[in-house]
């Protein structure tokens, strides 16, 4: 449910508009705490043990580290399946955040955009690449789950200026 007294939405760090679908906004933890009432659904990707002192009726919290290598709290296939199986039906404005809006949340937004039918160019245009380095592990696991062939990971590697070792 949207805030009945909405303030003008601040610009998120990243925003992907899915054609004929929702707008996926990516912010950091502080901005999410302030702006969550203006969104239909919220996805939080936070470090294990992080407390959130606010409520949203469609709030989905995932405690997952930003690690790109296997580890006890690193993103894994079960996390990605749970993330991409969320029921976001009817949500026109979706907020996805992590601590900085730099790695986990851009990766999640890219995957959700792809799942909802966004073209690669829409996804590329919605990310502020000067302020993003999407988590490659989340992208790789998500693309395997979606069967999308690695285009998002390749985009992230090219735009973020980082090539993974062969």
N, C-alpha and C positions, 0 to 999 in steps of 0.2 A: 504494500500500500504506500502510495506516495505521500510525502509530507503535505498536510492540508494547507500549510502556510509556506510554500516553497520560496526560498531565496533564489536569486539567479545562480545557475550552476557555474561553479568555477571551472576553468579549463583543467581537465585531467592531464596527467603526464603524457598518456597515449590514449587514442580513441579510434576504434575500428568500427565503422558503420557497415554492417552486413546488409547488402542490397535486399530490400524487401524483408528485413529482419531487424533485430535489436542493435542498439549501440552498445559496444563493449568499451567501458571506460577503465583505465588503469591508473591507480594512484598509489601513493605511499601510505603507510600506517596512520600517520597523523591526519592527512587529508581525508582518509576513509572514515576516521572517527568523527570528523566534522560533517562530512557530506553524505553519509550513508542513508539518511532519511529521504534523500532526493532520488533514490534508485528503487527499482522494483525487486531486485535480488542482489545479494552481496556474496562474493566468494573471497574468503580470507585464507591466504597461504602464509602461515606464520611459523616462526621457530618454535620447537617444542617448549611448552611451559609458558608461552606468552599469554598473558591475560588481556582480554579485551573488555573494557568497561562500558560497553554499549550494546544495545539490542536492535535487531532488525528481524521482522517476522519471517523473512526468507533468507536467512544468514546461514551459510555453509562454511564451516571452519575446518581447515586441514592443517595439522601440525606436521610440518615437513621442512627439513633443512634445505639450504640452497646448494648442497653438495652436488657435484657433477660426477662423482665416483661412488661406487657402492659403499654403504655404511648403514648403521642402525637407524638413522632418521632421514636418510637420503630418499629422494623420490624413487618409487619403484612401480612395477606394473599394476599392483593393486591400487595404489594412490591414483595413478592416471585413469584407471578404469572408473574408480569412484568419482573422480573429477568430471569425466566426460559423460557419465551416466546421470548426473544431476538433472532433476526436472526443473527446467527454467522456462517451461511453456508459459506463454502470456506475458513474459517480462520484456518490455521494450527498452529499458535502460538497466544494464547490468554493470555493477561495479566489481572489479577484480583488483585485489591489492595484496601486496606483501609488505615487507618493511620499508623498502626504498622505491618500489615500482620500477625496478631496474632489471631483474633477472627472472624470478619465478612468475610474477604476475604477467609480464609481457608474453612469456612462453605460453601460459595458460590461455591468455586472450587470443593469441595466434591460433592455438589448437581449437578453441571454441568457435572462432570465426570460420576456420576451415570446415569444421563439423557442420556449421550452419549454412555453408555454401558460398562463403566469400571467396572471391578470386584472389590470387596471389598478389596482384597489384593493389587491391583494396587493403589487404593486410599490410603490405609494405608501406603504403601511404599513411596508414594509421599509427605507425610506430615512429616516435621521435628517436631516430637512430643515434643522435648525439647523447642520448640519455638512456640507452638500452643495450644490454648484452644478454639476450634471452637464454635461459638455462638450457644447454644442449641436451642434457639427460632427459629433462621433461619433454623437450621437443622430440627426441628420438623415440622415447617410450610412447608418446602420444601419437606420433605418426605410424608407429607399428600397430597401435590399437586401431587407428582409423584406416590403416591400409593406404596411406596417402603418398608413400614413396620417397620421402626425404626432402621435398621441396622447401618446407619451412626451415629445416635445419640448414640447408644450403643457403637460403636467403639470410638467415641470421649470421652465418659465418661470413658471408660476403659483405653485408651491411655493417656489421659490428667490427669488421676488420680483423677478425681473428680466425685463423685457419687451424683446425684440429690436426694433431700429428697423425700421419697415415697409419 
